[in-house]
Amino acid sequence: MGGPMSVNDDLPWIPMALDLICKADQQGIPVIGHCLGAQLMAKALGGAVAKNPVKELGWGEVEAAAAAAQLATEWLGNTTRFEAFHWHGETFSIPPGAIRILQSAYCANQAFVRGPHLGLQCHVEMTADMIRSWCQQWAAENAPPSASVQTPQQMDENMEARIAAMRTVADCLYSRWITGLVSP
């Protein structure tokens, strides 16, 4: 899931997490990551994590990457664009062997697929309680409102409808990811 730290921080658990992801990949065990989790996946699989050109905080549209339309359809169903929740200042590069399936205007790499693995920079797992809790830390982000940064009040607008629409896409993503867990 997400977290305020960077995968580039010198924290004792990061090498262990990277090693665990590598071992799961070697054994064909599907891995899924949201935000920090996807950044850990990208780094473990040979990508890099760096500062995004802008912070993304709040609701924002993501769209299927045109170059991977067929693969995106496998993961997203008939959805080609939807509103997701964002809370990040860093992003990942697409690791070798992976394919970008989602992008946005403010962050090119919103999701990648590599075999059974799914890495999501955006958050599709959010609940209203989670969003309101994160908004309590909004001032600490030190990011003035902009096209890519919403205020807590903006994030709260139509929240239940936004979450319901996002949940439909999340169900597609998770349903596709879980097929990798089935043993032959």
C-alpha positions, 0 to 999 in steps of 0.5 A: 500500500502507500506510505509517506516514505520513499523507496530510496530512503535508507530504511532497514525494511526496504531491502527485505521488501525488495528481496521478497518481491524478487523472490515472488517474481522468480516463483511466479507468485503474483504481486500487487502494489499501490503507490509505494507498493508499486514503487517497491515493485518497480525498483525490485524488478529493475526500474527506478523511483524518482520525483514526479514533475508535480505532486498529485493529491486528490481525484484525477483522471487516468486513462488506458495507455494506447500502446497497450490497449489490448492488455489494458482491456484485459485488466480494465474491461471496457473502461478506458478512462476513470477518476482515481485517487492520487497522493504522491510526489514520486513515481516509478519507471516501467521496469524491464519486461513490464507494460504501462497500462495506465497514464495521466496528464500529471504522471505518465506511469500510473500502472504497469503489468508484468506477467501476473504482477500489477503495480498501481501508482494511483489508488483504487482501493480508497474508502471515504474514511481513508481519504478523510484520514489522509486529508488530515495530513494535507498541510504537511504535503506543503503543496499549494492547490493547483491543477494536480493538487486538490484541497481537502474540500475538493477531495470531499466533493461527490466523494461517495459517487466517485468511490463507487465509480472507482470501485467498479474499475478496482473490481475489474483490476482485482478480479484479473489479478486474482486469476494469477493466484489460481494453481494449475 
